[in-house]
Amino acid sequence: MIPVASLMENLVSVLDQECTMYEQLLELSSRKTPIIVKGDLTALAKITDEEQHIIGNIQSLEKKRQTAMQDIANVLNKDVNSLKLTDLIVVLEKRPEDQRNLASRRDKLVTVANSVRRVNSQNQELLISSLEMVKFEMNIIQASKSAPQTANYSRALDTTGECLGYTQGGFDAKQ
């Protein structure tokens, strides 16, 4: 049977790796915000690819964490499906160093994950606003193309086909 101490070290190691991955994800998400504002689709695609790679690593680490939690639950004779990190922290009251170690890792991971959620929510709002602006611009273009024709006549005595309020340029949101 594997001792609890070595299982705890494994769990703490996995939590540290997960936290590092979430910190990298946070950094990418933060870099993405000005790129969304600028509308740089090439840079946005590049960062999204990097994020997908990190998310894959996080999913792999999550499986390792679940395996470590299952091993610990088996050794402690606890229900594998209901044992959470907070429960494990309480169970470790007789091992204060392990308890502190695990609690600090959990708190750090929760903080970083919440920051990632907050930044991603802001980025989502920016993307929604950008889509609304594109829809607005498309509506303006469509409306201007269907505007009534002017009564300007050419030398051949037919209308020139010019529309009221329509110019060849587009709407520039950056001005």
Protein Blocks (a to p, Z undefined) as FASTA:
>chain_A
ZZfklmmmmmmmmmmmmmmmmmmmmmmmmmmmmmmmnopaklmmmmmmmmmmmmmmmmmm
mmmmmmmmmmmmmmnopafklmcfklmmmmmmmmmmlmmmmmmmmmmmmmmmmmmmmmmm
mmmmmmmmmmmmmmmmmmmmmmmmmpccdfbdcfkopaehiaehiafbdcdfkZZ
